[in-house]
Amino acid sequence: MIDIDSLGFPKKARLLQTSDFDVVFKQNNFRVSTSGFLILARKNDFTYSRLGMIINKRTTPTSVKRNLIKRIVREAFRHVKLGPVDTVVLARPPANNETKKQLREKLTLLFCELEKKVGNQ
């Protein structure tokens, strides 16, 4: 298992290729959502989890807010132990109206819910 707490967020722990995102979209085994976020996940062939994010300009017009959301998503992802799972987080328009505290709470709850689902299988 890769220790992403001590390494920051290494490239190894990211989904970088379009093909990796496509696989998660087409073959997701786990799905959790709120009005502001959708998280899709599937088991991978590695010994560690990887994260991909889709936070676009249409959803979140300002770069400041997009970067804030990305930082909070990465932080919530670091604190959960998912095992070998590829995860994609999609932001929806209501996320743009949330405060930092609300974003942290929602994402923490979503990742905890995902952790329970992954742990049950």
C-alpha positions in Angstrom: 0.0 0.0 0.0 1.4 3.4 -0.9 1.6 5.8 2.0 0.1 9.0 0.5 0.2 10.8 3.9 3.9 11.2 4.0 4.5 11.7 0.2 2.0 14.5 -0.4 0.1 13.3 -3.5 2.4 11.4 -5.9 1.7 10.8 -9.5 1.4 7.1 -8.8 -1.7 7.9 -6.8 -3.4 9.9 -9.6 -5.5 8.9 -12.6 -3.8 10.7 -15.4 -4.8 8.9 -18.7 -8.2 9.4 -20.3 -8.4 5.6 -20.7 -8.2 5.2 -16.9 -11.1 7.6 -16.4 -13.1 5.8 -19.2 -12.7 2.5 -17.4 -14.0 3.9 -14.2 -17.0 5.5 -16.0 -17.9 2.3 -17.8 -17.1 -0.3 -15.2 -17.7 1.3 -11.8 -18.7 -1.0 -9.0 -19.2 1.7 -6.4 -21.2 4.9 -6.5 -21.9 7.5 -3.9 -23.3 11.0 -4.4 -24.8 14.2 -2.9 -26.2 17.2 -4.7 -22.7 18.7 -5.1 -20.6 15.6 -5.9 -20.6 12.2 -7.6 -17.9 9.6 -6.7 -17.4 6.6 -8.9 -15.0 3.8 -8.1 -13.8 0.4 -9.2 -11.3 -2.1 -8.0 -7.9 -1.9 -9.7 -5.0 -4.3 -10.3 -2.5 -2.3 -8.1 -1.9 -2.5 -4.4 -2.9 1.2 -3.8 -5.8 3.5 -4.6 -5.7 6.2 -7.3 -7.8 9.4 -7.6 -9.0 11.4 -10.6 -11.1 14.6 -10.4 -13.3 16.4 -12.9 -14.1 19.9 -11.7 -14.8 21.9 -14.8 -15.4 25.6 -15.6 -19.0 25.1 -16.3 -19.6 23.7 -12.8 -17.2 26.0 -11.0 -16.4 29.2 -13.0 -13.6 30.6 -10.9 -10.2 29.0 -10.7 -9.9 29.8 -7.0 -13.0 27.8 -6.2 -11.9 24.9 -8.5 -8.5 24.7 -6.8 -10.1 24.9 -3.4 -12.4 22.0 -4.2 -9.4 20.0 -5.6 -7.4 20.5 -2.4 -10.3 19.5 -0.2 -11.0 16.4 -2.4 -7.3 15.3 -2.1 -7.3 15.8 1.6 -10.5 13.8 2.1 -9.0 11.1 -0.1 -5.8 10.9 1.9 -7.7 10.3 5.1 -9.6 7.3 3.9 -8.3 3.7 3.5 -9.9 2.3 0.3 -7.5 -0.3 -0.7 -6.8 -1.0 -4.4 -9.5 1.2 -6.0 -9.6 3.8 -8.8 -11.8 6.7 -7.8 -13.2 9.6 -9.9 -14.8 12.6 -8.2 -17.1 14.8 -10.3 -18.2 18.2 -9.0 -21.7 19.3 -9.8 -23.0 22.9 -9.9 -24.3 23.0 -6.3 -20.7 22.5 -5.0 -19.9 26.0 -6.2 -22.2 27.5 -3.6 -20.7 25.6 -0.6 -18.4 27.0 2.0 -15.1 25.3 2.8 -16.6 23.7 5.9 -19.5 22.4 4.0 -17.3 21.0 1.3 -15.1 19.2 3.8 -18.0 17.7 5.6 -19.7 16.5 2.5 -16.6 15.0 1.0 -15.6 13.4 4.2 -19.0 11.8 4.5 -18.9 10.6 0.9 -15.5 9.1 1.2 -16.5 7.3 4.5 -19.6 5.9 2.8 -17.4 4.8 -0.2 -15.0 3.1 2.3 -17.8 1.2 3.8 -19.1 0.0 0.4 -15.6 -1.0 -0.7 -15.0 -2.8 2.6 -18.2 -4.8 2.3 -17.0 -6.5 -0.9 
